[in-house]
Amino acid sequence: MNLNFIGTSSGQANLNRNHSSILFDLNTAKILIDCGDGISKSLLKQKIFPNEINKIIISHFHADHLAGLPSLLTQMIISKRKESINIYVPKGLLKILIKFLRASFLFIDKYEFEINLIEFEFNKSLKLETNFSFLAKQNSHIINKYKLRIPDLEFISVSFLFDINDKKIIYTSDIGKNEDLYIFKNFNSDIFITETTHIELKKIENFVISQNPKKVILTHINFDDEIKIQNWHSSLPKNLHKKIKIAEDGLKVKL
């Protein structure tokens, strides 16, 4: 079983990195987390075909995490997919997702395979496979940015705790403030995956020192920040430098 980094860029377009997406390649299923713009090509570059994806989980609806979903479903339709697919979104966003797909001329009940759209609740573990479950907690990423200006829409962004064969993998997705790093502070993580665009590097360093996850992987990287992140990583004490890895598209981590 592997954790594959399909896209490691931020919302900023980058010739060297695709938009946000990770994939859990399990023995029983391939579970995709987020579908950033260009996801179909990103998968093909890593020799993963759309019809191999069994389940999709979306953290929030920014384009670099969601915009590739219509294209990915279109590839499945073109290739005559037969197997059903489940797409999981935070509770409160289902109606918005249906409108988004319809605006892309995708109608979930019109194809040879079932497209099941499922809402998941916060703070409640959901089991998707015998050896795979996840827990979602809302973070402050979108709330801080939009809610006061556009009060009539749902603004939801979540961080995840994945449990795979009793291994704990935390994925911050996009966060809004430093405190969001600690949403799952009571869990000892085997792998802690954090974005780098909306968080200070020093705060990540402090988090690693205080919480001591076994492995830390940095993703969601702005092109403009590449050198800064590399220089910071190089300057870390040996024990932290060894523990923290800067992700690249195509990185595979054995689970």
C-alpha positions in Angstrom: 0.0 0.0 0.0 1.2 3.5 -0.9 0.4 7.1 -0.4 0.9 8.9 -3.7 1.3 12.6 -4.2 -0.5 13.4 -7.4 -0.4 17.2 -7.2 1.7 19.3 -4.7 1.2 22.8 -6.0 -0.9 25.5 -4.4 -3.5 27.4 -6.3 -0.7 29.1 -8.2 -0.1 27.5 -11.6 3.2 25.8 -11.8 4.9 23.9 -14.6 6.7 21.6 -12.2 3.7 20.8 -9.9 0.1 19.9 -10.5 -2.7 21.2 -8.3 -3.6 19.5 -5.0 -4.3 15.8 -4.8 -3.1 12.8 -2.9 -4.0 9.1 -3.5 -4.2 6.2 -1.1 -3.4 3.1 -3.2 -4.7 0.3 -1.0 -4.9 -3.4 -1.6 -8.7 -3.1 -1.9 -9.2 0.4 -3.4 -7.7 3.6 -4.8 -9.0 6.6 -2.8 -8.4 10.0 -4.2 -8.3 13.0 -1.9 -9.1 16.3 -3.7 -9.3 16.8 -7.5 -7.4 19.9 -8.4 -7.4 21.4 -11.8 -5.8 19.1 -14.4 -6.2 16.0 -12.2 -6.9 13.7 -15.2 -3.5 14.4 -16.8 -1.8 14.4 -13.4 -3.0 10.8 -12.8 -2.0 9.7 -16.3 1.5 11.0 -15.8 1.8 8.6 -12.9 0.3 5.8 -14.9 -2.9 5.8 -12.9 -6.1 5.6 -15.0 -9.3 7.3 -14.0 -11.3 4.0 -14.0 -8.9 2.7 -11.3 -10.2 5.3 -8.8 -12.9 3.8 -6.5 -13.6 6.7 -4.1 -13.0 10.5 -4.0 -13.0 12.7 -0.9 -13.1 16.5 -1.3 -11.8 18.8 1.5 -13.2 22.0 0.2 -14.4 23.7 -3.0 -11.5 26.0 -4.0 -10.7 25.3 -7.7 -7.2 23.8 -6.9 -9.0 21.1 -4.9 -12.2 20.6 -6.9 -12.1 22.0 -10.4 -10.7 18.8 -11.9 -13.6 16.7 -10.8 -15.9 17.3 -13.9 -13.0 16.4 -16.2 -12.2 13.3 -14.2 -15.8 12.1 -14.4 -15.9 12.9 -18.1 -12.9 10.6 -18.7 -14.7 7.8 -16.8 -17.8 8.4 -19.1 -15.7 8.4 -22.3 -13.9 5.2 -21.3 -17.3 3.4 -20.6 -16.8 2.9 -16.9 -19.1 0.3 -15.4 -18.1 0.3 -11.7 -19.8 2.8 -9.4 -17.9 5.5 -7.7 -18.5 7.3 -4.4 -17.7 11.0 -4.0 -17.6 12.3 -0.4 -18.1 16.0 0.5 -18.5 17.8 3.8 -22.0 18.1 5.1 -23.7 21.2 3.7 -22.0 21.2 0.3 -23.9 18.5 -1.6 -26.4 20.8 -3.3 -23.5 23.1 -4.4 -21.7 20.1 -5.9 -24.7 18.9 -7.8 -25.2 22.4 -9.3 -21.5 22.5 -10.2 -21.7 19.2 -12.0 -24.9 20.2 -13.8 -23.2 23.4 -14.9 -20.5 21.2 -16.5 -23.3 19.2 -18.2 -22.8 16.2 -15.9 -26.0 14.5 -14.7 -25.2 11.9 -12.2 -28.1 9.6 -13.1 -27.5 9.4 -16.8 -24.5 7.1 -17.2 -23.6 3.4 -17.3 -22.1 3.6 -13.9 -23.5 5.0 -10.6 -22.1 8.3 -9.3 -23.0 8.3 -5.6 -22.6 11.7 -3.9 -22.3 11.3 -0.1 -22.0 13.9 2.6 -19.8 13.2 5.6 -20.2 14.7 9.0 -17.6 16.5 11.1 -16.1 14.8 14.1 -17.6 11.4 13.2 -15.4 8.6 11.9 -16.5 7.1 8.5 -15.3 3.7 7.4 -14.8 3.2 3.7 -12.8 0.0 3.5 -12.0 -2.7 6.0 -8.6 -1.1 6.7 -9.5 2.6 5.9 -11.5 5.2 7.8 -11.4 8.9 8.2 -12.4 11.6 10.6 -12.9 15.2 9.4 -12.8 18.4 11.4 -13.6 21.8 10.2 -10.7 24.3 10.0 -10.7 28.1 9.5 -9.4 28.3 6.0 -12.5 29.5 4.1 -14.5 30.9 7.1 -11.9 33.5 7.8 -11.7 34.6 4.2 -15.2 34.8 2.9 -18.0 34.3 5.5 -18.4 37.9 6.6 -18.6 39.1 3.0 -20.9 36.5 1.5 -23.1 35.2 4.3 -25.7 33.3 2.2 -23.3 30.5 1.1 -21.8 27.6 2.9 -18.1 28.0 3.5 -16.6 24.8 4.7 -13.0 23.5 4.7 -11.8 20.4 6.6 -8.7 18.7 7.8 -8.5 14.9 7.9 -7.3 12.1 10.1 -7.0 8.9 8.1 -6.7 5.6 9.8 -5.1 2.9 7.7 -4.2 -0.4 9.3 -4.0 1.5 12.6 -1.6 4.0 11.1 -2.7 7.6 11.7 -2.2 10.0 8.8 -3.2 13.6 9.2 -3.8 15.9 6.2 -4.3 19.5 7.0 -5.6 20.4 3.5 -5.7 24.2 3.3 -5.9 26.0 6.7 -6.6 29.5 7.8 -4.4 30.0 10.9 -1.5 28.5 12.8 -3.8 26.9 15.4 -5.3 24.7 12.7 -2.2 22.6 12.7 -3.3 21.3 16.1 -6.8 20.2 15.2 -5.8 16.6 15.8 -3.3 17.3 18.6 -4.5 14.4 20.7 -3.6 11.9 18.0 0.0 10.7 17.6 0.4 10.7 13.8 2.6 8.4 11.8 2.5 10.8 8.9 1.6 14.5 9.2 0.9 16.2 5.8 0.7 20.0 5.9 0.3 22.7 3.4 2.8 25.5 3.3 1.0 28.4 1.6 -1.2 29.7 4.4 1.1 28.8 7.3 4.4 30.2 8.6 7.4 27.8 8.2 8.5 28.6 11.8 5.0 27.6 13.0 5.4 24.2 11.3 8.8 23.8 12.9 7.3 24.6 16.3 4.5 22.1 15.7 6.9 19.3 14.8 9.0 20.0 17.9 6.0 20.1 20.3 3.9 17.3 18.7 6.6 15.0 17.5 4.9 13.3 14.5 7.0 10.4 13.1 7.1 11.8 9.6 6.2 15.2 8.2 5.5 15.9 4.5 5.2 19.5 3.1 2.8 20.1 0.1 0.6 22.8 -1.4 3.8 24.7 -2.4 3.8 28.1 -4.2 6.3 28.4 -7.0 7.4 31.6 -5.5 8.2 29.9 -2.2 10.2 26.9 -3.5 13.6 28.4 -2.7 12.5 29.8 0.7 11.2 26.4 1.8 14.3 24.6 0.6 16.6 27.0 2.4 14.5 26.7 5.6 14.6 22.9 5.3 18.4 22.9 4.8 18.8 25.1 7.9 16.9 22.8 10.3 18.7 20.8 12.9 19.6 17.3 11.7 16.8 15.5 13.5 14.1 17.8 12.1 15.6 17.9 8.6 15.5 14.1 8.5 11.9 14.0 9.8 10.5 16.6 7.4 10.3 16.0 3.6 9.3 18.4 0.8 6.9 16.6 -1.4 7.1 16.5 -5.2 4.6 15.2 -7.7 5.1 11.5 -8.0 6.3 11.0 -4.4 5.3 7.6 -3.1 5.3 6.8 0.6 4.9 3.2 1.6 2.2 2.6 4.2 
